[in-house]
Amino acid sequence: MTITKDTIIGEILDIAPQTAPVFLSIGMHCLGCPASRGETVEQACAVHGVDVEALLAKVNEVIAAGN
């Protein structure tokens, strides 16, 4: 699965929990909160002032590595 800017954070965490540290590293510390689990990657990046393309690269890299 390739993660895009429209992918919901909660869906990513459900299929690839190993990506949690990537989200924590951008300041998204409430990964279990209903609001954060319902945000898209693009929305989370906007809230946390992170470049969406850079975050997508990291998340997809972690998923591809299977870590």
Sequence and secondary structure as in RCSB ss.txt:
>XXXX:A:sequence
MTITKDTIIGEILDIAPQTAPVFLSIGMHCLGCPASRGETVEQACAVHGVDVEALLAKVNEVIAAGN
>XXXX:A:secstr
    TTSBHHHHHHH GGGHHHHHHTT   TTSHHHHTSBHHHHHHHHT  HHHHHHHHHHHHHHT 
